[in-house]
Amino acid sequence: MVEPAVLIALLIAACFIFFVTACLVTVIVIVIVTGSTAGLRDFAKVLAAFGRVIRLRFRFGN
């Protein structure tokens, strides 16, 4: 049987890979739909805001 710590690490890694893949797909779709990279600035702002929320959540707890 696999230890729970290994399963948790695999779960976190899978979530990270899914998030990165989803971001890449979103970037590609934005570039294809808009025909330029101008929309990427807004997408980067959304990701930065999302990162700040997560960082604050971990800093101050639930």
C-alpha positions in Angstrom: 0.0 0.0 0.0 1.2 3.5 -0.8 1.8 5.9 2.0 -0.7 8.8 2.3 2.1 11.4 2.0 3.0 10.0 -1.4 -0.7 10.1 -2.5 -1.0 13.7 -1.3 2.2 14.7 -3.2 0.9 13.0 -6.4 -2.4 14.8 -6.0 -0.7 18.2 -5.6 1.5 17.5 -8.6 -1.5 16.5 -10.7 -3.4 19.6 -9.8 -0.4 21.7 -10.6 0.0 20.0 -14.0 -3.7 20.5 -14.7 -3.5 24.2 -13.8 -0.5 24.8 -16.0 -2.0 22.9 -18.9 -5.3 24.9 -18.5 -3.4 28.2 -18.5 -1.5 27.2 -21.7 -4.7 26.2 -23.5 -6.4 29.4 -22.4 -3.4 31.5 -23.7 -3.5 29.6 -27.1 -7.3 30.1 -27.4 -7.0 33.9 -26.5 -4.3 34.3 -29.2 -6.3 32.4 -31.8 -9.6 34.1 -31.1 -8.3 37.6 -30.8 -5.6 37.3 -33.4 -3.2 39.1 -31.2 -1.5 38.9 -27.8 -3.3 42.0 -26.4 -5.7 39.9 -24.5 -2.9 38.1 -22.7 -2.3 41.2 -20.6 -5.8 40.9 -19.1 -5.3 37.2 -18.6 -2.0 37.8 -16.8 -3.7 40.3 -14.5 -6.3 37.7 -13.6 -3.6 35.1 -12.9 -1.7 37.6 -10.7 -4.9 38.4 -8.7 -5.6 34.7 -8.3 -2.0 34.2 -7.0 -2.4 37.0 -4.5 -5.7 35.5 -3.2 -4.1 32.1 -2.7 -1.0 33.6 -1.1 -3.1 35.6 1.4 -5.3 32.6 2.1 -2.2 30.5 3.0 -0.6 33.3 5.0 -3.7 34.0 7.2 -5.3 30.6 7.1 -8.9 29.7 6.4 
